[in-house]
Amino acid sequence: MVFKVLIMLAVACVYFPYVQFDTMLNRDDNVLVPPMTRVEGFSDYVTAVAENRILDIQPVRDLSFLVNIKIHEWTRFSAFHLFNLLFFLAAIFLVGKLLETLNFRKSTVLSGMALFAFHPLMVSAVGWVSARKHSLAIVFVLLAIIDFLKNKNITWKTSVWYFLSSLSHQIFCLLPFWIVFYAWRKEWKLNRLMLGLMVGLSWSVIILATYKTFLINQANAQYLQPDLFANISRYVLSIGRSLSLVMLPVSISAFYWQGSFWNIVGLFLLTGFLFVSWRHPRRNEILTWFLLAVLSHAPTYIAFINDTYLYLPLICMIICFSIFLDDSRFTIRNQKIITSLMVVLLSAKTISVSDMWRSTQNMWATSYENEPSPHNAIGLSGFVQDPREGLELLKWGAKNYNFEDPNLMPFFFKSVISAPISRAEKVQIFEDSMKDDPKYKRTFAFFLLEGDDIDKEKGQRLLKEIE
């Protein structure tokens, strides 16, 4: 128990700056969270979903956002990242419970918890507010799997936990197929009524969410391609990418990957893993958990390959690794040496990756440099924070980066002009961020011409300078 607590405390120390600053990145945060500020009751929420102001059917996630918003309204304390950290700690604890349920020895349980806790894939679980849906989903799906394994059957608790997971995010929609397969392999007789309840409740949510995601929100339909061969090839490459993120996390990112060199590396790792697993005396057990990793990855598709979608595949691969470690050829001493070395390497990468979330400036720079469109970086500000903090960030970004994208400059001007500050302050921001660029100067000049006589005179001089 002491070592489990030490793991939790170490994780809390790594992510404390996130709780302290509670910054929010405008990728999904400023799309998913603000609509909840206008929700006062269940009818308001249903209306917001129906009117597409709330984009997804993920009410458990949305309820947690609403709790954060109310806490901030009542106390002025912003706890978005604190909640993320608590859900992540719960997931770490449940990984340990899962390994204990599978009857691994105590040292293997602690090793598995440490590998999960300090794997760089999990940085976004705390740092990215919108990724909370994945953390909630993994907590509930772990509770469902643990209950299933303990009872050797599907109980009403299994169904409820899985239902809550589906209400958080529908990424584990194929879990019932794995449960049926696992029970068949173990020769367990499943309660058909409970299985029907589990599938019926959760898949009603999954079907409704799919309809809303791909039919109502037509923009998402671009990810569905009719070409069967293209889908298969992209999926195989995405499996490679996922395996490389899990087994060799050299290139970790909080951003979506369409494909890279690491896809191929992952396929080589996959080939090696399958070869070694096939020769292992417990290969059926290893491949069963690998099957769950593949099934939990399948709904993400290659367009959505992101570190936050790989929590359950990571846990499954940790279980496979634990099976190897539990082999009689590995003494506890050798197991500790191997695991300690892996945890140190993973922790170093985790601390390096986590740096991007430690301050608004780091987040701004990472978003600007890595996003396909840096507009999100320009819009970075926590909606629960003082709006002036966001403006200071805009000023910092404007001074330190050249807005090469022709669409960025008007976006920058629009953000400043719409800010709740005086006109004099807006002028000062534009002057402080002045670029030696005719478009910037012309836009600024037109803004000045709408002001008082002094501003009009400045604007006219600026226009003459351009000419």
SVG drawing of the C-alpha trace seen along z (x, -y; Angstrom):
<svg xmlns="http://www.w3.org/2000/svg" viewBox="-36 -65 54 89">
<polyline fill="none" stroke="black" stroke-width="0.4" points="0.0,0.0 2.9,-2.3 4.3,-2.0 1.0,-2.7 0.7,-5.9 4.2,-6.9 3.3,-6.4 0.2,-8.6 2.3,-11.3 4.9,-11.3 2.3,-11.7 0.7,-14.6 4.1,-16.3 4.7,-16.0 1.3,-17.6 0.9,-20.1 1.8,-23.1 -1.2,-22.2 -3.5,-22.5 -1.7,-25.7 -2.1,-27.6 -5.2,-25.7 -4.6,-27.0 -6.9,-25.9 -5.9,-25.3 -8.3,-26.4 -8.5,-23.3 -11.6,-21.7 -11.7,-23.5 -13.2,-26.7 -15.8,-24.8 -16.9,-22.1 -16.7,-24.0 -18.3,-27.4 -21.8,-26.1 -22.1,-24.5 -21.9,-28.0 -25.4,-28.6 -26.9,-25.3 -29.0,-25.7 -31.0,-22.4 -31.6,-19.2 -34.0,-20.9 -31.3,-23.5 -28.8,-20.7 -31.1,-18.8 -31.9,-22.0 -28.2,-22.7 -27.5,-19.2 -30.5,-19.4 -29.4,-22.8 -25.8,-21.5 -24.3,-24.0 -23.0,-21.0 -21.3,-18.9 -21.2,-15.5 -23.4,-13.2 -21.1,-12.8 -23.3,-13.9 -21.0,-12.5 -18.1,-14.6 -20.4,-17.6 -21.7,-17.2 -18.2,-17.2 -17.6,-20.5 -20.7,-22.0 -19.4,-21.1 -16.1,-22.8 -18.0,-25.9 -20.2,-26.1 -17.1,-25.7 -15.5,-28.6 -18.7,-30.7 -18.9,-30.0 -15.2,-30.1 -13.3,-31.7 -11.1,-28.6 -10.6,-27.0 -10.4,-23.2 -10.5,-21.8 -7.0,-20.3 -7.5,-19.3 -10.5,-17.1 -8.4,-15.7 -5.7,-14.8 -8.1,-13.1 -9.6,-11.0 -6.1,-10.0 -5.2,-9.0 -8.4,-6.9 -7.3,-5.2 -3.9,-4.4 -5.5,-2.8 -7.9,-0.8 -5.0,0.5 -3.5,1.9 -6.9,3.5 -7.1,5.0 -3.7,6.6 -4.5,7.9 -7.8,9.4 -5.7,11.2 -3.6,12.7 -0.3,11.1 2.3,11.1 2.6,7.9 5.8,6.7 4.2,7.1 1.2,5.1 3.3,2.2 5.4,2.4 2.3,2.2 0.9,-0.8 4.2,-2.6 4.5,-2.0 0.9,-3.3 1.4,-6.3 4.6,-7.6 4.0,-6.7 4.2,-9.9 0.9,-8.9 -0.9,-9.9 0.3,-13.5 -2.8,-14.7 -5.0,-12.9 -4.2,-15.7 -3.0,-18.5 -5.8,-18.7 -9.1,-19.6 -11.2,-18.3 -9.5,-14.9 -11.3,-14.3 -13.9,-12.3 -11.2,-9.7 -10.2,-9.6 -13.8,-9.2 -14.4,-6.5 -11.3,-4.5 -12.2,-4.8 -15.7,-3.4 -14.6,-0.7 -11.9,0.5 -14.6,0.8 -16.7,2.8 -13.9,5.2 -12.8,5.7 -16.4,6.5 -16.7,9.0 -13.5,10.8 -14.3,11.0 -17.8,12.4 -16.9,14.5 -20.1,13.1 -21.9,9.9 -23.7,8.4 -25.9,5.3 -22.8,3.4 -20.9,4.4 -23.7,3.0 -24.0,-0.2 -20.2,-0.9 -20.1,-0.2 -23.2,-2.5 -21.4,-5.3 -18.3,-4.7 -20.4,-5.1 -22.0,-8.3 -18.4,-9.7 -17.1,-8.6 -18.2,-5.9 -14.7,-4.7 -15.1,-1.3 -18.2,-0.4 -16.7,3.0 -16.0,4.1 -19.0,6.5 -17.6,8.6 -14.4,9.0 -16.3,10.0 -18.2,12.6 -14.9,13.9 -13.1,13.9 -16.0,15.8 -16.1,18.4 -12.3,18.9 -12.6,19.4 -15.8,21.5 -17.8,19.1 -21.6,19.1 -22.8,15.5 -26.1,14.1 -27.8,13.4 -30.3,10.9 -27.4,8.9 -25.5,9.1 -28.6,7.8 -29.0,5.0 -25.3,4.1 -25.4,4.0 -28.9,2.4 -28.2,-0.5 -24.8,-1.4 -25.4,-0.8 -28.5,-3.0 -26.1,-5.9 -23.5,-4.8 -25.9,-4.8 -27.4,-8.2 -23.9,-9.6 -22.7,-8.3 -25.8,-9.8 -25.1,-13.2 -21.4,-13.0 -21.4,-12.0 -24.9,-12.9 -25.8,-16.1 -22.2,-17.4 -21.4,-16.9 -17.8,-18.1 -16.9,-14.9 -18.1,-12.9 -14.8,-13.6 -13.2,-10.9 -15.4,-8.2 -14.1,-6.9 -15.9,-4.5 -12.7,-2.9 -12.4,0.4 -8.7,0.9 -7.9,-2.6 -9.7,-2.1 -7.8,1.2 -4.4,-0.2 -4.9,-3.3 -6.1,-1.2 -3.1,1.1 -0.8,-2.0 -2.8,-3.4 -2.2,-0.2 1.5,-0.7 1.3,-4.3 -0.5,-3.2 2.0,-0.5 4.9,-2.9 3.2,-5.4 2.7,-2.7 5.9,-0.6 8.4,-3.2 7.1,-6.6 10.0,-8.6 7.7,-10.9 4.7,-11.8 2.3,-14.5 -1.1,-15.8 -1.9,-16.4 -3.5,-14.2 -1.3,-12.2 -2.2,-11.3 0.9,-9.2 4.7,-9.2 7.8,-7.1 6.7,-5.9 3.8,-4.0 6.3,-1.7 8.3,-1.4 5.2,-0.4 4.4,2.3 7.9,3.8 7.3,3.7 3.9,5.4 5.6,8.2 8.2,8.8 5.6,8.7 3.4,11.3 6.4,13.5 7.5,13.6 3.9,13.9 3.3,16.9 6.2,18.8 5.2,18.0 3.5,20.7 0.7,18.3 0.2,17.0 -3.6,17.4 -3.8,15.1 -1.4,12.6 -3.3,12.5 -6.7,12.2 -5.6,8.9 -3.9,7.8 -7.3,8.4 -8.9,6.0 -6.2,3.4 -7.1,3.8 -10.8,3.6 -10.6,0.5 -8.4,-1.1 -10.7,-0.1 -13.3,-2.9 -10.7,-5.7 -9.7,-5.2 -6.5,-6.7 -7.8,-10.2 -8.2,-10.2 -4.8,-8.8 -4.0,-10.7 -2.4,-9.8 -5.7,-10.3 -7.3,-7.4 -4.8,-4.9 -5.3,-4.5 -6.9,-1.1 -4.4,0.3 -1.7,-0.9 -3.2,0.9 -3.6,4.1 0.0,4.0 1.0,3.5 -0.9,6.7 0.9,8.5 4.2,7.2 3.2,8.3 2.5,11.8 6.1,11.9 7.5,10.5 5.6,13.1 7.4,15.8 9.5,18.0 12.6,17.2 12.4,13.6 13.3,13.4 11.7,10.6 15.1,8.9 15.5,9.0 11.9,7.8 12.6,4.8 15.7,3.9 13.9,4.1 10.8,2.2 12.9,-0.5 14.9,-1.2 11.7,-1.5 10.0,-3.7 13.1,-6.1 13.2,-6.4 9.4,-6.9 9.4,-9.4 12.1,-11.5 10.0,-11.6 6.9,-12.4 8.5,-15.3 9.8,-16.6 6.4,-16.2 4.5,-17.7 6.5,-20.9 4.2,-22.0 1.2,-22.2 3.0,-24.0 2.2,-27.6 0.1,-29.5 3.2,-30.6 4.4,-27.0 1.0,-25.9 0.7,-28.8 4.1,-28.1 3.4,-24.3 0.0,-24.9 1.3,-27.5 4.3,-25.3 2.4,-22.0 -1.2,-22.7 -2.0,-22.6 -3.7,-26.0 -2.2,-28.2 -5.6,-30.0 -6.1,-28.0 -3.0,-29.3 -4.1,-32.9 -7.4,-32.1 -5.7,-30.5 -7.1,-31.8 -9.0,-30.3 -12.6,-31.4 -12.8,-31.2 -9.7,-33.4 -9.4,-37.1 -9.8,-38.1 -6.8,-40.3 -4.6,-37.2 -5.6,-36.1 -4.8,-39.5 -1.4,-39.4 -0.8,-36.1 -1.8,-37.5 0.7,-40.3 3.4,-37.8 2.7,-35.7 2.6,-38.6 6.0,-39.8 7.7,-36.4 6.2,-34.9 5.8,-36.1 2.2,-35.6 3.1,-34.1 -0.3,-32.6 -2.3,-35.4 -5.4,-34.4 -3.8,-34.9 -3.4,-38.6 -7.1,-39.4 -7.8,-36.8 -5.4,-38.5 -7.0,-41.9 -10.5,-40.5 -9.5,-38.9 -8.1,-42.2 -11.0,-44.4 -13.6,-42.1 -11.9,-42.1 -13.6,-43.8 -11.0,-46.6 -10.8,-50.3 -10.0,-51.5 -6.7,-53.1 -5.6,-49.7 -6.4,-48.1 -4.3,-50.7 -1.5,-50.1 -1.6,-46.3 -1.5,-46.9 1.4,-49.3 3.4,-47.0 2.8,-44.1 3.7,-46.2 5.0,-44.2 7.0,-45.5 4.3,-44.2 2.1,-46.4 -1.0,-44.3 -0.6,-44.7 0.0,-48.4 -2.9,-48.9 -5.3,-47.0 -4.1,-49.0 -4.4,-52.2 -8.1,-51.5 -8.7,-50.8 -7.1,-54.1 -9.2,-56.0 -12.3,-55.0 -11.1,-56.7 -10.7,-60.3 -8.8,-63.0 -5.4,-61.9 -6.0,-58.3 -7.2,-59.5 -4.0,-61.5 -1.9,-58.4 -3.8,-56.3 -3.3,-58.7 0.4,-58.9 0.6,-55.1 -1.2,-54.8 1.1,-57.4 4.1,-55.4 2.8,-52.3 2.3,-54.1"/>
</svg>
